[in-house]
Amino acid sequence: MARLWHTAILSKWKPVFAYIPIESQIEKFQNEYYDAIAQCHTTGESTIFIEFMLSQIDKILDDISVQICEEKEQLSETVKKLLEVMEYDVPYTGKALMEKLGLRSREGFRRNYLRPAIEWSLIRMEIPDKPNSRNQRYIKI
């Protein structure tokens, strides 16, 4: 239950934490996890546990950044350009993104930039149930 709250609180603070596999990392280092908790009970403070969790999150982020670098090498130049003009967790309309990229063809934008980025799970639609909605926004994740 504590780990569920842990993830919920972190995800509310920064939505990217909803996608970070903290639970899997704890499973890998389960003995150290329980040792940190035991030490906290003994000392009466949570510093050791916090440091342990921060080091695990740091390891996860390192792994993710390596994966992203490897994936980026496989990405097309168009998707790379799209990601460069977007900021994390900021919703953009298709029109705004086309303007940032200096594009005029909506179909070319969708085919070459948007769809591949969505397929690679690099961006997401704010309204996934209505992909063609005029209120649709795209968010870099």
N, C-alpha and C positions, 0 to 999 in steps of 0.2 A: 504494500500500500504506500509505503514511504517513497518508493521509486516512482510510482505513478504520480504522486504529488510533485516529486522532484522534476519529472519531465513536464508536467503541466505548468509549473511555475516558470521553468526556463523557457518553454514554448510561448508563454504569454509575454515574457520579456523580449525574446527574439524568436520569431516564428521558425527560423532555421533549425532550432533545437527539436522540433517535431520530427525532423528527418534524420537526425543524428542518432546512430544506433548505440546509445549509452547502455541500454540493457544488455546487449551482446558483449560490450566491452567489460561490463561488470562480471558477466558469466565467465569470460576468459581469465579474469583476475579475482575470482570469487574468494579464494583464501585471503588475499591481501585486503579485499573489501571487508571481510568479517574481522580481520586483525585490526584494521583501522577503527571499526566500530567498537571493538573490545577495548582498544587503547583509549578511546574517548570516554568510555564508561569508567575506566580506571582513573584517568586524569581529571575527569569532570569538565572537560572542555572539548569543543568540536574541531579545533584547529587541524588535527591529524586527518580527520575524515574529509574536511574541506580541501586540504592539500592533496589528498589521495584522489578525490573526485576531479579536481582541477587538472591534475596530471593525466588522468584518464581521458578527459575531454580534449586536452592538448594532443594526446596520441591519436585520438579519433580524427581531429581536425588535420593533423599531419597526414594521416592515411588518405583522407578525403582530398586534400590538396594534391597529393601525388596522383590519385585517380583522375582528378580534373585535368591536371597537366597532360596525362596520357590521353584522355579523351579529346582535349583541345587539339592535340596533334592530328587527330582523325577528323576534326570538324572542318567543314568547308569554310572558305574565307568569308562567305556571306553571313554564316551563323556567327563567326568570330566578330564581324563588324557589328552585328545586331547586339551581341552581348557587351561590346565596348561602349555603346551609346546608352545602355541601360544601367540604372543603379539598383541595388538589391532592395526588395520589398517596396518598390515604388510602382504604382499602377500607371501604365501608359496605354493610350488608345492606339489603334493601328495607324491612324492618321498622324499622330504625334511621332511615332517611330519612323514612319515613312519620311516625314519632314527632317528628322534628325539624320537620317541616312541619305537624304537628297534623292529619294525615289519618287516616281510618278505612277508606275504601274502597280495597281493594287494586287492583281493576280500574280505578278512576278514576285512581289513582296511576300505574299502568302506562300507561294510554292518554294521559293529559294531561301527565305529567311525564317518566316514564322513557323511553318509546319515542321521543318527539321529541328528547330530549337525546342518545340513542344514534344516531338517524338523522343528527343534525347533527355527530356525532363530538365531542361535548363531554364525554361520559362513555363509558367502555367497561366491558364485562363482564369480570370476572376469569376466568370460565370460559365463553367464547363458544360452545363446542361444546354446552354444556348450559344454555341460557338459563333453564330452569325448575328448575334444581338448588337444593335447599335450602341449599347451601353457596355460592350465588352472591353475589358482592360487586360493587359498582359503584364505579368510580374516576373522579374528575374529571381530565381531561387538558388 
